[in-house]
């Protein structure tokens, strides 16, 4: 009924799974690096804004203010 010996395609299937897993890991690493960079830039912008003594506009959605629209 079933062969106990795997056929020739088993190696290709395993290689496809390994390739797909590697691509997913690379994608996650790229997204993580982008999020880290954005976090650093946001911290830098916040520090510079606080250093100048300015505040964000009241209607700014990032601060949770009531904006128009």
N, C-alpha and C positions, 0 to 999 in steps of 0.2 A: 504494500500500500504506500508507505512513505520510505524514502531512501534514508538510510542512516548516515550516508556520506553527503555533506553539503555540495551543491552544484558549483559551477564556476562563477556564478554571479554573486556569491556570498562576499567575496573580497571587494567587489565594486559597491555593494550596498554598504558595507562597513566604511569604505572610503568616503562614500557620499555623506554618511552620518557624521563622520569626523570633520569633513569639510564644512558642512552646515553648522556644526557646533563651533568651529573655529570662527566662522563668519559672524555668528551671534556674539561670541566673546569680543571680537574686534569692534563690532557695532556698540556694544555696551561700554567698552573702554573709550571710544570716541565720544559718546554722549556724556560719560562721566567727566572727561577732560573739559568738554564744553561747559558743563554745569559748574565745574570748579573755577574756570576762567570767568564766567559770568558772575559768580559769587565774589571773586576777588575784585572785579571791576565795580560791582555794586557797593562793596565795602569802601573802596577807594573814593567813589563818588559821594558816598554818605559822609566820609571823613572830610572831604573837601568842602562839602556843603555846610557841615557843622563848623569848620574853620572860618568860613566867611561870615558866619552868623546869620545866614539867610535861612528861610524855611521854605518848604515846598508849598505851592499854591493850594488854597483851601479846597478846591474842587478836584484835586489830583486823586485819581483812583488808587494809586499806589499807597497813599497814606490812609485810605479808607474814608476820605471826605465825600461829601455829597456833591457830585458833579452834575453838569447839565448833559442830558442825552443818555 
